[in-house]
Amino acid sequence: MSESTSNTVVDRSTLLNIVVNALDATLAGQGDATPSEIDDSTVLFGRDGLLDSLGLVTTVVEIESKILSEFDASVVLADDRAMSQRNSPFRTVGTLTDHILSLLTES
């Protein structure tokens, strides 16, 4: 799933910022207003979510690109494992951040 350099330190707060910035960029690109406060519980996709399916894909691509540049790591966020989980990793900002952290720290 991921290839990272051995000296890369993965920090959850950095990943959270990457997710929030990607979400901001996607919403701005769609002409949607960004909520004043985005946190772990902000719903991304599904009932009451900020993103439609195209917005989710755009956000995921932006996150994958930013992870590559920040951590020199290649990840695929929307793989079979993510799609088959009972609780979607794309539901909230927090679940997506935790999913990314898991992919980057697995050996």
Short mmCIF file of the C-alpha atoms (twelve columns), coordinates in Angstrom:
data_MODEL
# 
_entry.id   MODEL 
# 
loop_
_atom_site.group_PDB 
_atom_site.id 
_atom_site.type_symbol 
_atom_site.label_atom_id 
_atom_site.label_alt_id 
_atom_site.label_comp_id 
_atom_site.label_asym_id 
_atom_site.label_seq_id 
_atom_site.Cartn_x 
_atom_site.Cartn_y 
_atom_site.Cartn_z 
_atom_site.pdbx_PDB_model_num 
ATOM 1   C CA . MET A 1   0.000   0.000  0.000  1 
ATOM 2   C CA . SER A 2   2.670   2.476  0.902  1 
ATOM 3   C CA . GLU A 3   6.315   2.925  0.302  1 
ATOM 4   C CA . SER A 4   7.956   5.352  2.672  1 
ATOM 5   C CA . THR A 5   11.469  6.305  3.464  1 
ATOM 6   C CA . SER A 6   12.888  4.872  6.665  1 
ATOM 7   C CA . ASN A 7   13.562  8.350  8.086  1 
ATOM 8   C CA . THR A 8   10.014  9.619  7.576  1 
ATOM 9   C CA . VAL A 9   8.213   10.592 10.772 1 
ATOM 10  C CA . VAL A 10  4.466   10.464 10.366 1 
ATOM 11  C CA . ASP A 11  2.614   12.897 12.576 1 
ATOM 12  C CA . ARG A 12  -1.192  12.748 12.889 1 
ATOM 13  C CA . SER A 13  -1.554  16.517 13.206 1 
ATOM 14  C CA . THR A 14  0.353   16.995 9.932  1 
ATOM 15  C CA . LEU A 15  -1.913  14.445 8.250  1 
ATOM 16  C CA . LEU A 16  -4.979  16.182 9.677  1 
ATOM 17  C CA . ASN A 17  -3.773  19.473 8.187  1 
ATOM 18  C CA . ILE A 18  -3.269  17.785 4.815  1 
ATOM 19  C CA . VAL A 19  -6.839  16.424 4.889  1 
ATOM 20  C CA . VAL A 20  -8.317  19.777 5.961  1 
ATOM 21  C CA . ASN A 21  -6.352  21.709 3.313  1 
ATOM 22  C CA . ALA A 22  -7.400  19.262 0.587  1 
ATOM 23  C CA . LEU A 23  -11.016 19.565 1.707  1 
ATOM 24  C CA . ASP A 24  -10.777 23.373 1.668  1 
ATOM 25  C CA . ALA A 25  -9.306  23.301 -1.850 1 
ATOM 26  C CA . THR A 26  -12.004 20.970 -3.138 1 
ATOM 27  C CA . LEU A 27  -14.846 22.993 -1.656 1 
ATOM 28  C CA . ALA A 28  -13.366 26.237 -2.993 1 
ATOM 29  C CA . GLY A 29  -12.996 24.661 -6.443 1 
ATOM 30  C CA . GLN A 30  -16.663 23.680 -6.385 1 
ATOM 31  C CA . GLY A 31  -17.680 27.170 -5.290 1 
ATOM 32  C CA . ASP A 32  -18.914 25.809 -1.959 1 
ATOM 33  C CA . ALA A 33  -18.374 27.647 1.286  1 
ATOM 34  C CA . THR A 34  -15.951 26.003 3.670  1 
ATOM 35  C CA . PRO A 35  -17.344 25.494 7.168  1 
ATOM 36  C CA . SER A 36  -15.826 27.880 9.701  1 
ATOM 37  C CA . GLU A 37  -14.502 24.981 11.749 1 
ATOM 38  C CA . ILE A 38  -13.369 21.651 10.358 1 
ATOM 39  C CA . ASP A 39  -12.325 19.021 12.866 1 
ATOM 40  C CA . ASP A 40  -12.151 15.244 13.279 1 
ATOM 41  C CA . SER A 41  -15.936 14.929 13.410 1 
ATOM 42  C CA . THR A 42  -16.643 16.872 10.190 1 
ATOM 43  C CA . VAL A 43  -18.614 14.577 7.891  1 
ATOM 44  C CA . LEU A 44  -16.993 14.223 4.466  1 
ATOM 45  C CA . PHE A 45  -19.191 11.804 2.586  1 
ATOM 46  C CA . GLY A 46  -22.588 10.221 3.048  1 
ATOM 47  C CA . ARG A 47  -25.557 11.618 4.886  1 
ATOM 48  C CA . ASP A 48  -24.903 15.278 5.743  1 
ATOM 49  C CA . GLY A 49  -21.460 15.075 4.111  1 
ATOM 50  C CA . LEU A 50  -19.722 18.074 2.586  1 
ATOM 51  C CA . LEU A 51  -18.660 16.188 -0.548 1 
ATOM 52  C CA . ASP A 52  -20.415 14.464 -3.390 1 
ATOM 53  C CA . SER A 53  -18.664 11.542 -5.091 1 
ATOM 54  C CA . LEU A 54  -16.697 13.786 -7.487 1 
ATOM 55  C CA . GLY A 55  -15.638 15.991 -4.595 1 
ATOM 56  C CA . LEU A 56  -14.477 12.947 -2.646 1 
ATOM 57  C CA . VAL A 57  -12.377 11.723 -5.583 1 
ATOM 58  C CA . THR A 58  -10.869 15.196 -6.026 1 
ATOM 59  C CA . THR A 59  -10.029 15.399 -2.319 1 
ATOM 60  C CA . VAL A 60  -8.481  11.909 -2.279 1 
ATOM 61  C CA . VAL A 61  -6.275  12.716 -5.282 1 
ATOM 62  C CA . GLU A 62  -5.157  15.967 -3.641 1 
ATOM 63  C CA . ILE A 63  -4.328  14.142 -0.392 1 
ATOM 64  C CA . GLU A 64  -2.376  11.400 -2.187 1 
ATOM 65  C CA . SER A 65  -0.382  14.046 -4.056 1 
ATOM 66  C CA . LYS A 66  0.380   16.007 -0.900 1 
ATOM 67  C CA . ILE A 67  1.472   12.861 0.969  1 
ATOM 68  C CA . LEU A 68  3.849   12.059 -1.861 1 
ATOM 69  C CA . SER A 69  5.430   15.508 -1.661 1 
ATOM 70  C CA . GLU A 70  5.439   15.789 2.157  1 
ATOM 71  C CA . PHE A 71  6.460   12.249 3.112  1 
ATOM 72  C CA . ASP A 72  7.939   10.881 -0.116 1 
ATOM 73  C CA . ALA A 73  5.419   8.068  0.241  1 
ATOM 74  C CA . SER A 74  3.016   6.695  -2.330 1 
ATOM 75  C CA . VAL A 75  -0.369  5.642  -0.974 1 
ATOM 76  C CA . VAL A 76  -3.625  4.561  -2.552 1 
ATOM 77  C CA . LEU A 77  -6.445  5.647  -0.270 1 
ATOM 78  C CA . ALA A 78  -9.365  4.181  -2.210 1 
ATOM 79  C CA . ASP A 79  -8.243  0.576  -2.542 1 
ATOM 80  C CA . ASP A 80  -10.201 -2.664 -2.068 1 
ATOM 81  C CA . ARG A 81  -9.354  -2.759 1.635  1 
ATOM 82  C CA . ALA A 82  -10.743 0.730  2.236  1 
ATOM 83  C CA . MET A 83  -13.863 0.057  0.208  1 
ATOM 84  C CA . SER A 84  -14.636 -3.218 1.985  1 
ATOM 85  C CA . GLN A 85  -14.419 -1.874 5.550  1 
ATOM 86  C CA . ARG A 86  -17.648 -1.956 7.499  1 
ATOM 87  C CA . ASN A 87  -17.097 1.646  8.627  1 
ATOM 88  C CA . SER A 88  -15.953 3.780  5.728  1 
ATOM 89  C CA . PRO A 89  -12.637 5.561  6.205  1 
ATOM 90  C CA . PHE A 90  -14.138 8.371  4.120  1 
ATOM 91  C CA . ARG A 91  -16.970 9.164  6.527  1 
ATOM 92  C CA . THR A 92  -15.284 11.935 8.537  1 
ATOM 93  C CA . VAL A 93  -12.095 13.962 8.578  1 
ATOM 94  C CA . GLY A 94  -10.941 11.929 11.585 1 
ATOM 95  C CA . THR A 95  -11.599 8.504  10.066 1 
ATOM 96  C CA . LEU A 96  -9.785  9.504  6.881  1 
ATOM 97  C CA . THR A 97  -6.828  10.884 8.843  1 
ATOM 98  C CA . ASP A 98  -6.612  7.661  10.868 1 
ATOM 99  C CA . HIS A 99  -6.824  5.581  7.686  1 
ATOM 100 C CA . ILE A 100 -3.926  7.514  6.155  1 
ATOM 101 C CA . LEU A 101 -1.891  7.177  9.352  1 
ATOM 102 C CA . SER A 102 -2.516  3.446  9.328  1 
ATOM 103 C CA . LEU A 103 -1.356  3.116  5.710  1 
ATOM 104 C CA . LEU A 104 1.781   5.141  6.332  1 
ATOM 105 C CA . THR A 105 2.811   3.355  9.506  1 
ATOM 106 C CA . GLU A 106 2.127   -0.253 8.559  1 
ATOM 107 C CA . SER A 107 5.237   -2.256 7.929  1 
# 
